[in-house]
């Protein structure tokens, strides 16, 4: 953990979930709707509940959460689905987030040989971030989720 960042990452509280679900980026809201059709609150609450690791990034300027991420292990395998959702403040906190997120994903990958998931092909910020943390895009699915929209399948394997 980098010096000075210890208090800026924590386990998400119920208040964090309420704040994030009401404040997500438009692209993240689109992705939730396209993939599941559920409310952001339901998706984030369930994500926290089923993730083996789940954290929020807190803005130093206003002490509000601006990003939430986690991993959901796949029973009986060494794989886990990695996920992330963010508010528009992720761009204000971009340097802090980018500096920290690669290390966080490395730690998650130490726990799971393979991290994977799908990202809405319209979500340019998430795609850029996934490349930044070392994910590879392996397949484009033209009709994925409840809205049958294009999604990109990605993986990140453990670095030995």
C-alpha positions, 0 to 999 in steps of 0.5 A: 500500500502506498504511503498516504493511501491507507484511509482511502480504500475500505470495505463498503458500508451500507451508506457507501452503497446508497451513495454509489447507486444514486451517483453512478456514471451514465455508462455504468448505469447503461452497463447494469441495465444492459447486463441484468436489467436490475437496479444499481442498488440491487447490483451493488448490494449483491456484489458486496454480498457475494464477493470474496473481496470488495472495496470502495475508493474514497475521494480525499477531497469530499470523503465520498466513495467514487468507485467500488470493485470486487471479485466473485469466486467461481466455486470449484475453480481458481477463477473469479469474476472481477467487477467495478462501478464508478461515479463521475468523480473517478475522473477527478480522482484518476491519478489516485485510482490508477496508481492504486488499482493496478496493485489492488488487481495484482493482489486479487490475481494472487488469490485467483489464477484467472480473473474474468468478466464481460464489459459493455462495449460502449463503456470506454472508460472501463475498457481503458482501465481493464487494459491498464490493469493488464486484462486481455480481451478474448471475445466480442459477444454481439448479443449479451445480457438482458438487452442483447447488446455487444459486450467484450469478454476479458481475462487476466491470468496470474503472473508467476 
